[in-house]
């Protein structure tokens, strides 16, 4: 007896699952590096001048890497949401994909929040980071809305 051929949706779901696992590995790696680089601080926000030059350099490098990952991930997530929305899957299939995505978004949000919490007392304004945070939250809310569905909103 032969195995049934996977549908386009099953392939998409398996591909999304594999992709999200790889992305989580990158997010966790960046989190580990960032937490190590900010471990000199006992409370947050912290006085950057209390750190050595080497600690400051390590912190800034780790922060920039996490920030860049956040920006890249957010852009990719926006593209992914658009792709799910436009594919001819059933509503239940789309909900399954959004649910996978939402799980990733919730985990990643717990890491990316470090960019707002593990900061020095004086941090220059970063408009790109602010825009990324807003976009990330819009994508997260959109995924949550699609998992819940219209019926869930009306009840």
N, CA, C and O atoms as a GROMACS GRO file, in nm:
protein
  620
    1UNK      N    1   0.085  -0.118   0.000
    1UNK     CA    2   0.000   0.000   0.000
    1UNK      C    3   0.090   0.124   0.000
    1UNK      O    4   0.185   0.131   0.077
    2UNK      N    5   0.060   0.218  -0.084
    2UNK     CA    6   0.141   0.340  -0.095
    2UNK      C    7   0.086   0.448  -0.004
    2UNK      O    8  -0.033   0.454   0.026
    3UNK      N    9   0.177   0.533   0.039
    3UNK     CA   10   0.138   0.647   0.123
    3UNK      C   11   0.065   0.750   0.037
    3UNK      O   12   0.101   0.769  -0.080
    4UNK      N   13  -0.037   0.816   0.093
    4UNK     CA   14  -0.104   0.921   0.016
    4UNK      C   15  -0.008   1.038  -0.010
    4UNK      O   16   0.077   1.070   0.073
    5UNK      N   17  -0.023   1.099  -0.123
    5UNK     CA   18   0.060   1.214  -0.159
    5UNK      C   19   0.017   1.334  -0.075
    5UNK      O   20  -0.102   1.365  -0.067
    6UNK      N   21   0.114   1.401  -0.011
    6UNK     CA   22   0.077   1.517   0.071
    6UNK      C   23   0.014   1.627  -0.015
    6UNK      O   24   0.054   1.650  -0.129
    7UNK      N   25  -0.083   1.693   0.043
    7UNK     CA   26  -0.147   1.804  -0.027
    7UNK      C   27  -0.057   1.927  -0.021
    7UNK      O   28   0.041   1.930   0.053
    8UNK      N   29  -0.092   2.027  -0.098
    8UNK     CA   30  -0.015   2.153  -0.097
    8UNK      C   31  -0.018   2.214   0.043
    8UNK      O   32   0.081   2.271   0.088
    9UNK      N   33  -0.131   2.203   0.110
    9UNK     CA   34  -0.141   2.257   0.245
    9UNK      C   35  -0.050   2.182   0.341
    9UNK      O   36   0.021   2.244   0.420
   10UNK      N   37  -0.050   2.050   0.334
   10UNK     CA   38   0.035   1.970   0.423
   10UNK      C   39   0.182   2.002   0.401
   10UNK      O   40   0.260   2.008   0.496
   11UNK      N   41   0.220   2.023   0.277
   11UNK     CA   42   0.358   2.063   0.247
   11UNK      C   43   0.388   2.201   0.305
   11UNK      O   44   0.495   2.224   0.360
   12UNK      N   45   0.293   2.292   0.291
   12UNK     CA   46   0.311   2.428   0.343
   12UNK      C   47   0.322   2.426   0.495
   12UNK      O   48   0.407   2.494   0.552
   13UNK      N   49   0.238   2.347   0.559
   13UNK     CA   50   0.240   2.338   0.706
   13UNK      C   51   0.373   2.279   0.754
   13UNK      O   52   0.433   2.331   0.848
   14UNK      N   53   0.418   2.173   0.690
   14UNK     CA   54   0.545   2.111   0.728
   14UNK      C   55   0.662   2.208   0.702
   14UNK      O   56   0.754   2.217   0.783
   15UNK      N   57   0.656   2.279   0.590
   15UNK     CA   58   0.760   2.377   0.559
   15UNK      C   59   0.763   2.491   0.658
   15UNK      O   60   0.870   2.536   0.700
   16UNK      N   61   0.646   2.538   0.696
   16UNK     CA   62   0.637   2.646   0.795
   16UNK      C   63   0.691   2.600   0.929
   16UNK      O   64   0.765   2.673   0.995
   17UNK      N   65   0.656   2.480   0.970
   17UNK     CA   66   0.704   2.425   1.098
   17UNK      C   67   0.857   2.418   1.099
   17UNK      O   68   0.920   2.460   1.196
   18UNK      N   69   0.914   2.367   0.993
   18UNK     CA   70   1.060   2.356   0.983
   18UNK      C   71   1.125   2.494   0.984
   18UNK      O   72   1.225   2.515   1.052
   19UNK      N   73   1.068   2.586   0.909
   19UNK     CA   74   1.121   2.721   0.902
   19UNK      C   75   1.115   2.791   1.037
   19UNK      O   76   1.212   2.856   1.078
   20UNK      N   77   1.004   2.778   1.106
   20UNK     CA   78   0.989   2.844   1.236
   20UNK      C   79   1.087   2.787   1.339
   20UNK      O   80   1.136   2.860   1.425
   21UNK      N   81   1.116   2.658   1.330
   21UNK     CA   82   1.215   2.599   1.421
   21UNK      C   83   1.353   2.660   1.397
   21UNK      O   84   1.426   2.688   1.492
   22UNK      N   85   1.388   2.680   1.272
   22UNK     CA   86   1.518   2.742   1.239
   22UNK      C   87   1.522   2.886   1.288
   22UNK      O   88   1.623   2.932   1.342
   23UNK      N   89   1.412   2.957   1.269
   23UNK     CA   90   1.407   3.096   1.314
   23UNK      C   91   1.416   3.104   1.466
   23UNK      O   92   1.481   3.194   1.520
   24UNK      N   93   1.351   3.012   1.534
   24UNK     CA   94   1.359   3.011   1.681
   24UNK      C   95   1.501   2.985   1.728
   24UNK      O   96   1.546   3.043   1.827
   25UNK      N   97   1.571   2.900   1.658
   25UNK     CA   98   1.711   2.873   1.696
   25UNK      C   99   1.792   3.002   1.686
   25UNK      O  100   1.875   3.030   1.773
   26UNK      N  101   1.769   3.079   1.581
   26UNK     CA  102   1.840   3.207   1.566
   26UNK      C  103   1.801   3.305   1.675
   26UNK      O  104   1.886   3.376   1.729
   27UNK      N  105   1.673   3.310   1.707
   27UNK     CA  106   1.624   3.402   1.811
   27UNK      C  107   1.684   3.363   1.947
   27UNK      O  108   1.730   3.449   2.022
   28UNK      N  109   1.682   3.234   1.978
   28UNK     CA  110   1.738   3.189   2.106
   28UNK      C  111   1.888   3.214   2.112
   28UNK      O  112   1.941   3.249   2.218
   29UNK      N  113   1.957   3.198   2.001
   29UNK     CA  114   2.101   3.226   1.998
   29UNK      C  115   2.129   3.373   2.025
   29UNK      O  116   2.220   3.406   2.102
   30UNK      N  117   2.051   3.461   1.962
   30UNK     CA  118   2.068   3.605   1.983
   30UNK      C  119   2.032   3.643   2.127
   30UNK      O  120   2.096   3.730   2.186
   31UNK      N  121   1.930   3.578   2.182
   31UNK     CA  122   1.892   3.605   2.321
   31UNK      C  123   2.006   3.567   2.416
   31UNK      O  124   2.041   3.644   2.505
   32UNK      N  125   2.063   3.451   2.396
   32UNK     CA  126   2.171   3.404   2.483
   32UNK      C  127   2.289   3.501   2.479
   32UNK      O  128   2.346   3.535   2.582
   33UNK      N  129   2.326   3.544   2.358
   33UNK     CA  130   2.437   3.637   2.342
   33UNK      C  131   2.405   3.771   2.408
   33UNK      O  132   2.490   3.829   2.476
   34UNK      N  133   2.284   3.820   2.388
   34UNK     CA  134   2.245   3.949   2.445
   34UNK      C  135   2.242   3.944   2.598
   34UNK      O  136   2.289   4.037   2.664
   35UNK      N  137   2.186   3.837   2.653
   35UNK     CA  138   2.180   3.827   2.799
   35UNK      C  139   2.321   3.816   2.858
   35UNK      O  140   2.348   3.871   2.965
   36UNK      N  141   2.408   3.746   2.789
   36UNK     CA  142   2.547   3.737   2.837
   36UNK      C  143   2.614   3.873   2.832
   36UNK      O  144   2.688   3.910   2.923
   37UNK      N  145   2.587   3.948   2.725
   37UNK     CA  146   2.649   4.081   2.709
   37UNK      C  147   2.594   4.184   2.806
   37UNK      O  148   2.659   4.284   2.834
   38UNK      N  149   2.475   4.160   2.857
   38UNK     CA  150   2.416   4.255   2.953
   38UNK      C  151   2.423   4.204   3.096
   38UNK      O  152   2.365   4.264   3.186
   39UNK      N  153   2.493   4.094   3.118
   39UNK     CA  154   2.498   4.033   3.251
   39UNK      C  155   2.576   4.117   3.353
   39UNK      O  156   2.566   4.091   3.474
   40UNK      N  157   2.651   4.215   3.307
   40UNK     CA  158   2.724   4.302   3.401
   40UNK      C  159   2.629   4.390   3.481
   40UNK      O  160   2.664   4.438   3.589
   41UNK      N  161   2.510   4.412   3.428
   41UNK     CA  162   2.412   4.499   3.496
   41UNK      C  163   2.328   4.417   3.594
   41UNK      O  164   2.284   4.306   3.563
   42UNK      N  165   2.308   4.473   3.711
   42UNK     CA  166   2.226   4.405   3.812
   42UNK      C  167   2.081   4.452   3.808
   42UNK      O  168   1.990   4.377   3.846
   43UNK      N  169   2.059   4.575   3.764
   43UNK     CA  170   1.924   4.630   3.752
   43UNK      C  171   1.912   4.700   3.617
   43UNK      O  172   2.011   4.743   3.558
   44UNK      N  173   1.789   4.709   3.570
   44UNK     CA  174   1.762   4.776   3.442
   44UNK      C  175   1.657   4.882   3.464
   44UNK      O  176   1.564   4.861   3.542
   45UNK      N  177   1.668   4.996   3.397
   45UNK     CA  178   1.780   5.037   3.312
   45UNK      C  179   1.907   5.055   3.395
   45UNK      O  180   1.902   5.078   3.515
   46UNK      N  181   2.020   5.044   3.327
   46UNK     CA  182   2.148   5.049   3.395
   46UNK      C  183   2.229   5.169   3.349
   46UNK      O  184   2.203   5.226   3.242
   47UNK      N  185   2.326   5.206   3.429
   47UNK     CA  186   2.416   5.317   3.394
   47UNK      C  187   2.528   5.258   3.306
   47UNK      O  188   2.610   5.181   3.354
   48UNK      N  189   2.530   5.296   3.182
   48UNK     CA  190   2.627   5.240   3.088
   48UNK      C  191   2.770   5.273   3.130
   48UNK      O  192   2.862   5.194   3.106
   49UNK      N  193   2.789   5.389   3.191
   49UNK     CA  194   2.925   5.428   3.231
   49UNK      C  195   2.982   5.337   3.340
   49UNK      O  196   3.103   5.337   3.364
   50UNK      N  197   2.895   5.258   3.405
   50UNK     CA  198   2.942   5.165   3.508
   50UNK      C  199   3.008   5.042   3.447
   50UNK      O  200   3.076   4.966   3.516
   51UNK      N  201   2.989   5.022   3.316
   51UNK     CA  202   3.048   4.907   3.247
   51UNK      C  203   3.185   4.946   3.190
   51UNK      O  204   3.210   5.062   3.160
   52UNK      N  205   3.270   4.847   3.178
   52UNK     CA  206   3.400   4.871   3.115
   52UNK      C  207   3.378   4.897   2.966
   52UNK      O  208   3.270   4.870   2.912
   53UNK      N  209   3.480   4.948   2.900
   53UNK     CA  210   3.469   4.972   2.755
   53UNK      C  211   3.442   4.843   2.681
   53UNK      O  212   3.363   4.841   2.586
   54UNK      N  213   3.506   4.735   2.724
   54UNK     CA  214   3.483   4.605   2.659
   54UNK      C  215   3.340   4.559   2.679
   54UNK      O  216   3.277   4.508   2.586
   55UNK      N  217   3.287   4.575   2.800
   55UNK     CA  218   3.148   4.538   2.828
   55UNK      C  219   3.051   4.623   2.745
   55UNK      O  220   2.952   4.572   2.693
   56UNK      N  221   3.081   4.751   2.733
   56UNK     CA  222   2.997   4.839   2.652
   56UNK      C  223   2.998   4.795   2.506
   56UNK      O  224   2.894   4.792   2.440
   57UNK      N  225   3.116   4.762   2.455
   57UNK     CA  226   3.128   4.719   2.315
   57UNK      C  227   3.053   4.588   2.294
   57UNK      O  228   2.982   4.572   2.194
   58UNK      N  229   3.068   4.493   2.387
   58UNK     CA  230   2.997   4.366   2.376
   58UNK      C  231   2.846   4.387   2.382
   58UNK      O  232   2.771   4.327   2.305
   59UNK      N  233   2.804   4.473   2.474
   59UNK     CA  234   2.660   4.502   2.487
   59UNK      C  235   2.607   4.563   2.358
   59UNK      O  236   2.504   4.518   2.307
   60UNK      N  237   2.675   4.664   2.306
   60UNK     CA  238   2.628   4.731   2.184
   60UNK      C  239   2.626   4.635   2.066
   60UNK      O  240   2.532   4.640   1.985
   61UNK      N  241   2.726   4.550   2.053
   61UNK     CA  242   2.728   4.454   1.943
   61UNK      C  243   2.612   4.354   1.955
   61UNK      O  244   2.545   4.325   1.856
   62UNK      N  245   2.589   4.303   2.075
   62UNK     CA  246   2.481   4.207   2.096
   62UNK      C  247   2.345   4.273   2.076
   62UNK      O  248   2.254   4.214   2.019
   63UNK      N  249   2.331   4.397   2.124
   63UNK     CA  250   2.205   4.470   2.106
   63UNK      C  251   2.177   4.495   1.959
   63UNK      O  252   2.065   4.476   1.912
   64UNK      N  253   2.280   4.538   1.885
   64UNK     CA  254   2.262   4.562   1.741
   64UNK      C  255   2.227   4.434   1.667
   64UNK      O  256   2.144   4.436   1.576
   65UNK      N  257   2.288   4.323   1.705
   65UNK     CA  258   2.256   4.195   1.640
   65UNK      C  259   2.112   4.154   1.668
   65UNK      O  260   2.042   4.109   1.577
   66UNK      N  261   2.068   4.170   1.792
   66UNK     CA  262   1.930   4.135   1.827
   66UNK      C  263   1.832   4.229   1.757
   66UNK      O  264   1.728   4.186   1.708
   67UNK      N  265   1.865   4.355   1.753
   67UNK     CA  266   1.780   4.455   1.686
   67UNK      C  267   1.769   4.424   1.538
   67UNK      O  268   1.659   4.428   1.482
   68UNK      N  269   1.882   4.392   1.473
   68UNK     CA  270   1.879   4.359   1.330
   68UNK      C  271   1.798   4.232   1.304
   68UNK      O  272   1.723   4.224   1.206
   69UNK      N  273   1.812   4.133   1.392
   69UNK     CA  274   1.733   4.010   1.378
   69UNK      C  275   1.584   4.042   1.391
   69UNK      O  276   1.502   3.990   1.315
   70UNK      N  277   1.549   4.126   1.486
   70UNK     CA  278   1.410   4.167   1.508
   70UNK      C  279   1.355   4.234   1.382
   70UNK      O  280   1.244   4.203   1.338
   71UNK      N  281   1.430   4.323   1.324
   71UNK     CA  282   1.388   4.392   1.203
   71UNK      C  283   1.370   4.293   1.088
   71UNK      O  284   1.270   4.298   1.016
   72UNK      N  285   1.467   4.204   1.070
   72UNK     CA  286   1.459   4.105   0.962
   72UNK      C  287   1.341   4.010   0.982
   72UNK      O  288   1.266   3.981   0.888
   73UNK      N  289   1.326   3.960   1.104
   73UNK     CA  290   1.217   3.867   1.134
   73UNK      C  291   1.082   3.933   1.109
   73UNK      O  292   0.991   3.872   1.053
   74UNK      N  293   1.069   4.056   1.151
   74UNK     CA  294   0.941   4.126   1.135
   74UNK      C  295   0.907   4.143   0.988
   74UNK      O  296   0.791   4.124   0.949
   75UNK      N  297   1.004   4.178   0.907
   75UNK     CA  298   0.980   4.191   0.763
   75UNK      C  299   0.938   4.057   0.702
   75UNK      O  300   0.846   4.052   0.622
   76UNK      N  301   1.006   3.950   0.741
   76UNK     CA  302   0.973   3.818   0.688
   76UNK      C  303   0.835   3.772   0.735
   76UNK      O  304   0.762   3.708   0.660
   77UNK      N  305   0.801   3.804   0.859
   77UNK     CA  306   0.671   3.766   0.912
   77UNK      C  307   0.558   3.837   0.837
   77UNK      O  308   0.454   3.778   0.810
   78UNK      N  309   0.580   3.963   0.804
   78UNK     CA  310   0.480   4.036   0.726
   78UNK      C  311   0.457   3.972   0.590
   78UNK      O  312   0.344   3.962   0.544
   79UNK      N  313   0.565   3.930   0.527
   79UNK     CA  314   0.555   3.863   0.397
   79UNK      C  315   0.484   3.729   0.411
   79UNK      O  316   0.403   3.692   0.327
   80UNK      N  317   0.515   3.657   0.517
   80UNK     CA  318   0.454   3.527   0.541
   80UNK      C  319   0.303   3.540   0.566
   80UNK      O  320   0.225   3.461   0.512
   81UNK      N  321   0.263   3.637   0.644
   81UNK     CA  322   0.121   3.659   0.670
   81UNK      C  323   0.048   3.689   0.539
   81UNK      O  324  -0.062   3.639   0.515
   82UNK      N  325   0.109   3.772   0.456
   82UNK     CA  326   0.048   3.804   0.327
   82UNK      C  327   0.034   3.678   0.242
   82UNK      O  328  -0.068   3.659   0.175
   83UNK      N  329   0.136   3.594   0.243
   83UNK     CA  330   0.132   3.470   0.165
   83UNK      C  331   0.020   3.378   0.214
   83UNK      O  332  -0.053   3.321   0.133
   84UNK      N  333   0.007   3.363   0.344
   84UNK     CA  334  -0.099   3.278   0.399
   84UNK      C  335  -0.235   3.334   0.360
   84UNK      O  336  -0.324   3.260   0.320
   85UNK      N  337  -0.249   3.464   0.372
   85UNK     CA  338  -0.377   3.529   0.344
   85UNK      C  339  -0.420   3.510   0.199
   85UNK      O  340  -0.539   3.497   0.171
   86UNK      N  341  -0.324   3.507   0.107
   86UNK     CA  342  -0.359   3.502  -0.035
   86UNK      C  343  -0.364   3.361  -0.094
   86UNK      O  344  -0.408   3.343  -0.207
   87UNK      N  345  -0.320   3.260  -0.019
   87UNK     CA  346  -0.324   3.122  -0.069
   87UNK      C  347  -0.467   3.070  -0.067
   87UNK      O  348  -0.548   3.112   0.014
   88UNK      N  349  -0.496   2.977  -0.158
   88UNK     CA  350  -0.634   2.925  -0.165
   88UNK      C  351  -0.662   2.811  -0.066
   88UNK      O  352  -0.727   2.713  -0.102
   89UNK      N  353  -0.615   2.825   0.056
   89UNK     CA  354  -0.643   2.725   0.159
   89UNK      C  355  -0.781   2.752   0.219
   89UNK      O  356  -0.834   2.862   0.208
   90UNK      N  357  -0.837   2.648   0.283
   90UNK     CA  358  -0.964   2.668   0.353
   90UNK      C  359  -0.938   2.756   0.476
   90UNK      O  360  -0.823   2.774   0.516
   91UNK      N  361  -1.043   2.808   0.533
   91UNK     CA  362  -1.027   2.892   0.652
   91UNK      C  363  -0.965   2.813   0.766
   91UNK      O  364  -0.882   2.866   0.840
   92UNK      N  365  -1.004   2.687   0.783
   92UNK     CA  366  -0.946   2.605   0.890
   92UNK      C  367  -0.797   2.580   0.865
   92UNK      O  368  -0.718   2.579   0.960
   93UNK      N  369  -0.759   2.560   0.742
   93UNK     CA  370  -0.617   2.540   0.709
   93UNK      C  371  -0.538   2.668   0.738
   93UNK      O  372  -0.428   2.662   0.793
   94UNK      N  373  -0.594   2.781   0.700
   94UNK     CA  374  -0.527   2.908   0.729
   94UNK      C  375  -0.513   2.928   0.880
   94UNK      O  376  -0.410   2.976   0.927
   95UNK      N  377  -0.616   2.890   0.955
   95UNK     CA  378  -0.610   2.903   1.101
   95UNK      C  379  -0.495   2.819   1.156
   95UNK      O  380  -0.425   2.862   1.248
   96UNK      N  381  -0.475   2.700   1.101
   96UNK     CA  382  -0.366   2.614   1.148
   96UNK      C  383  -0.231   2.682   1.124
   96UNK      O  384  -0.143   2.679   1.210
   97UNK      N  385  -0.215   2.742   1.007
   97UNK     CA  386  -0.090   2.811   0.975
   97UNK      C  387  -0.071   2.933   1.064
   97UNK      O  388   0.039   2.958   1.114
   98UNK      N  389  -0.178   3.009   1.084
   98UNK     CA  390  -0.168   3.126   1.172
   98UNK      C  391  -0.139   3.084   1.316
   98UNK      O  392  -0.069   3.156   1.388
   99UNK      N  393  -0.191   2.971   1.358
   99UNK     CA  394  -0.166   2.923   1.494
   99UNK      C  395  -0.017   2.887   1.512
   99UNK      O  396   0.042   2.920   1.614
  100UNK      N  397   0.040   2.822   1.413
  100UNK     CA  398   0.185   2.794   1.418
  100UNK      C  399   0.262   2.926   1.426
  100UNK      O  400   0.354   2.941   1.507
  101UNK      N  401   0.224   3.018   1.341
  101UNK     CA  402   0.291   3.148   1.336
  101UNK      C  403   0.274   3.224   1.468
  101UNK      O  404   0.368   3.286   1.516
  102UNK      N  405   0.157   3.218   1.523
  102UNK     CA  406   0.130   3.288   1.649
  102UNK      C  407   0.213   3.231   1.763
  102UNK      O  408   0.262   3.306   1.848
  103UNK      N  409   0.231   3.101   1.765
  103UNK     CA  410   0.318   3.042   1.867
  103UNK      C  411   0.458   3.097   1.856
  103UNK      O  412   0.520   3.131   1.957
  104UNK      N  413   0.509   3.104   1.734
  104UNK     CA  414   0.642   3.161   1.714
  104UNK      C  415   0.645   3.308   1.756
  104UNK      O  416   0.738   3.351   1.824
  105UNK      N  417   0.545   3.384   1.716
  105UNK     CA  418   0.540   3.527   1.750
  105UNK      C  419   0.541   3.549   1.900
  105UNK      O  420   0.610   3.638   1.950
  106UNK      N  421   0.466   3.469   1.973
  106UNK     CA  422   0.460   3.485   2.118
  106UNK      C  423   0.595   3.453   2.183
  106UNK      O  424   0.637   3.522   2.276
  107UNK      N  425   0.661   3.349   2.135
  107UNK     CA  426   0.792   3.314   2.190
  107UNK      C  427   0.893   3.423   2.154
  107UNK      O  428   0.968   3.470   2.241
  108UNK      N  429   0.897   3.463   2.028
  108UNK     CA  430   0.992   3.564   1.983
  108UNK      C  431   0.970   3.697   2.054
  108UNK      O  432   1.066   3.767   2.085
  109UNK      N  433   0.844   3.732   2.080
  109UNK     CA  434   0.815   3.858   2.150
  109UNK      C  435   0.880   3.859   2.287
  109UNK      O  436   0.926   3.963   2.333
  110UNK      N  437   0.883   3.744   2.353
  110UNK     CA  438   0.946   3.735   2.484
  110UNK      C  439   1.096   3.760   2.480
  110UNK      O  440   1.155   3.800   2.580
  111UNK      N  441   1.157   3.736   2.365
  111UNK     CA  442   1.299   3.764   2.348
  111UNK      C  443   1.320   3.908   2.304
  111UNK      O  444   1.403   3.979   2.360
  112UNK      N  445   1.243   3.952   2.206
  112UNK     CA  446   1.263   4.085   2.151
  112UNK      C  447   1.229   4.196   2.251
  112UNK      O  448   1.274   4.309   2.234
  113UNK      N  449   1.151   4.166   2.352
  113UNK     CA  450   1.119   4.266   2.454
  113UNK      C  451   1.245   4.308   2.529
  113UNK      O  452   1.248   4.415   2.591
  114UNK      N  453   1.349   4.226   2.526
  114UNK     CA  454   1.476   4.262   2.591
  114UNK      C  455   1.531   4.394   2.535
  114UNK      O  456   1.602   4.466   2.605
  115UNK      N  457   1.499   4.424   2.410
  115UNK     CA  458   1.545   4.550   2.350
  115UNK      C  459   1.483   4.671   2.419
  115UNK      O  460   1.534   4.782   2.408
  116UNK      N  461   1.372   4.650   2.488
  116UNK     CA  462   1.306   4.759   2.560
  116UNK      C  463   1.334   4.754   2.710
  116UNK      O  464   1.323   4.856   2.778
  117UNK      N  465   1.370   4.638   2.762
  117UNK     CA  466   1.388   4.625   2.907
  117UNK      C  467   1.534   4.629   2.950
  117UNK      O  468   1.566   4.688   3.053
  118UNK      N  469   1.622   4.568   2.875
  118UNK     CA  470   1.764   4.560   2.911
  118UNK      C  471   1.840   4.672   2.842
  118UNK      O  472   1.916   4.650   2.748
  119UNK      N  473   1.817   4.792   2.892
  119UNK     CA  474   1.870   4.912   2.827
  119UNK      C  475   1.945   4.999   2.927
  119UNK      O  476   1.924   4.991   3.048
  120UNK      N  477   2.034   5.082   2.874
  120UNK     CA  478   2.098   5.182   2.961
  120UNK      C  479   1.999   5.294   2.992
  120UNK      O  480   1.896   5.309   2.926
  121UNK      N  481   2.032   5.372   3.095
  121UNK     CA  482   1.943   5.480   3.134
  121UNK      C  483   1.926   5.583   3.023
  121UNK      O  484   1.818   5.640   3.007
  122UNK      N  485   2.031   5.607   2.946
  122UNK     CA  486   2.021   5.701   2.834
  122UNK      C  487   2.047   5.625   2.705
  122UNK      O  488   2.158   5.579   2.678
  123UNK      N  489   1.942   5.614   2.628
  123UNK     CA  490   1.950   5.542   2.501
  123UNK      C  491   1.898   5.635   2.393
  123UNK      O  492   1.788   5.689   2.407
  124UNK      N  493   1.973   5.653   2.286
  124UNK     CA  494   1.924   5.742   2.181
  124UNK      C  495   1.794   5.689   2.119
  124UNK      O  496   1.773   5.568   2.113
  125UNK      N  497   1.710   5.779   2.075
  125UNK     CA  498   1.585   5.740   2.012
  125UNK      C  499   1.617   5.660   1.886
  125UNK      O  500   1.707   5.695   1.810
  126UNK      N  501   1.542   5.554   1.865
  126UNK     CA  502   1.563   5.465   1.750
  126UNK      C  503   1.430   5.449   1.678
  126UNK      O  504   1.350   5.361   1.712
  127UNK      N  505   1.406   5.533   1.579
  127UNK     CA  506   1.279   5.532   1.508
  127UNK      C  507   1.255   5.402   1.434
  127UNK      O  508   1.142   5.355   1.425
  128UNK      N  509   1.362   5.344   1.379
  128UNK     CA  510   1.346   5.217   1.307
  128UNK      C  511   1.303   5.106   1.403
  128UNK      O  512   1.218   5.025   1.368
  129UNK      N  513   1.361   5.102   1.521
  129UNK     CA  514   1.323   5.002   1.620
  129UNK      C  515   1.178   5.024   1.663
  129UNK      O  516   1.103   4.927   1.677
  130UNK      N  517   1.138   5.147   1.684
  130UNK     CA  518   1.000   5.177   1.721
  130UNK      C  519   0.904   5.130   1.612
  130UNK      O  520   0.801   5.071   1.641
  131UNK      N  521   0.939   5.156   1.487
  131UNK     CA  522   0.855   5.112   1.374
  131UNK      C  523   0.849   4.960   1.368
  131UNK      O  524   0.744   4.903   1.340
  132UNK      N  525   0.962   4.894   1.393
  132UNK     CA  526   0.966   4.748   1.392
  132UNK      C  527   0.876   4.692   1.500
  132UNK      O  528   0.802   4.596   1.477
  133UNK      N  529   0.882   4.751   1.619
  133UNK     CA  530   0.797   4.705   1.730
  133UNK      C  531   0.649   4.718   1.695
  133UNK      O  532   0.570   4.628   1.723
  134UNK      N  533   0.613   4.829   1.633
  134UNK     CA  534   0.474   4.850   1.595
  134UNK      C  535   0.430   4.751   1.488
  134UNK      O  536   0.320   4.697   1.495
  135UNK      N  537   0.516   4.726   1.390
  135UNK     CA  538   0.483   4.632   1.284
  135UNK      C  539   0.472   4.491   1.339
  135UNK      O  540   0.379   4.418   1.305
  136UNK      N  541   0.565   4.453   1.425
  136UNK     CA  542   0.562   4.319   1.486
  136UNK      C  543   0.429   4.299   1.559
  136UNK      O  544   0.366   4.194   1.546
  137UNK      N  545   0.387   4.398   1.636
  137UNK     CA  546   0.261   4.386   1.711
  137UNK      C  547   0.141   4.380   1.618
  137UNK      O  548   0.045   4.308   1.646
  138UNK      N  549   0.144   4.454   1.507
  138UNK     CA  550   0.034   4.445   1.409
  138UNK      C  551   0.025   4.304   1.351
  138UNK      O  552  -0.084   4.248   1.339
  139UNK      N  553   0.140   4.247   1.315
  139UNK     CA  554   0.142   4.111   1.259
  139UNK      C  555   0.090   4.013   1.364
  139UNK      O  556   0.012   3.923   1.333
  140UNK      N  557   0.133   4.030   1.487
  140UNK     CA  558   0.090   3.941   1.596
  140UNK      C  559  -0.060   3.951   1.618
  140UNK      O  560  -0.128   3.849   1.633
  141UNK      N  561  -0.113   4.071   1.620
  141UNK     CA  562  -0.257   4.090   1.639
  141UNK      C  563  -0.336   4.033   1.521
  141UNK      O  564  -0.442   3.975   1.540
  142UNK      N  565  -0.283   4.050   1.399
  142UNK     CA  566  -0.349   3.997   1.281
  142UNK      C  567  -0.354   3.844   1.288
  142UNK      O  568  -0.458   3.785   1.258
  143UNK      N  569  -0.244   3.781   1.325
  143UNK     CA  570  -0.241   3.635   1.337
  143UNK      C  571  -0.340   3.589   1.444
  143UNK      O  572  -0.414   3.494   1.424
  144UNK      N  573  -0.340   3.658   1.557
  144UNK     CA  574  -0.432   3.622   1.666
  144UNK      C  575  -0.577   3.637   1.620
  144UNK      O  576  -0.661   3.551   1.649
  145UNK      N  577  -0.607   3.744   1.552
  145UNK     CA  578  -0.742   3.767   1.500
  145UNK      C  579  -0.783   3.655   1.406
  145UNK      O  580  -0.898   3.610   1.409
  146UNK      N  581  -0.691   3.610   1.322
  146UNK     CA  582  -0.724   3.505   1.226
  146UNK      C  583  -0.736   3.368   1.291
  146UNK      O  584  -0.807   3.282   1.240
  147UNK      N  585  -0.670   3.347   1.402
  147UNK     CA  586  -0.686   3.221   1.475
  147UNK      C  587  -0.821   3.222   1.544
  147UNK      O  588  -0.893   3.122   1.543
  148UNK      N  589  -0.855   3.334   1.602
  148UNK     CA  590  -0.982   3.346   1.674
  148UNK      C  591  -1.100   3.344   1.576
  148UNK      O  592  -1.203   3.283   1.605
  149UNK      N  593  -1.083   3.409   1.463
  149UNK     CA  594  -1.188   3.410   1.362
  149UNK      C  595  -1.301   3.506   1.394
  149UNK      O  596  -1.314   3.553   1.507
  150UNK      N  597  -1.380   3.533   1.296
  150UNK     CA  598  -1.490   3.627   1.312
  150UNK      C  599  -1.592   3.576   1.412
  150UNK      O  600  -1.644   3.653   1.492
  151UNK      N  601  -1.620   3.444   1.411
  151UNK     CA  602  -1.717   3.389   1.506
  151UNK      C  603  -1.670   3.410   1.649
  151UNK      O  604  -1.750   3.438   1.738
  152UNK      N  605  -1.540   3.397   1.671
  152UNK     CA  606  -1.485   3.417   1.805
  152UNK      C  607  -1.498   3.561   1.852
  152UNK      O  608  -1.510   3.586   1.972
  153UNK      N  609  -1.495   3.654   1.759
  153UNK     CA  610  -1.510   3.794   1.796
  153UNK      C  611  -1.654   3.830   1.829
  153UNK      O  612  -1.680   3.918   1.912
  154UNK      N  613  -1.747   3.762   1.765
  154UNK     CA  614  -1.888   3.794   1.785
  154UNK      C  615  -1.945   3.730   1.909
  154UNK      O  616  -2.048   3.775   1.959
  155UNK      N  617  -1.882   3.625   1.959
  155UNK     CA  618  -1.938   3.556   2.076
  155UNK      C  619  -1.891   3.618   2.206
  155UNK      O  620  -1.928   3.572   2.313
   0.00000   0.00000   0.00000
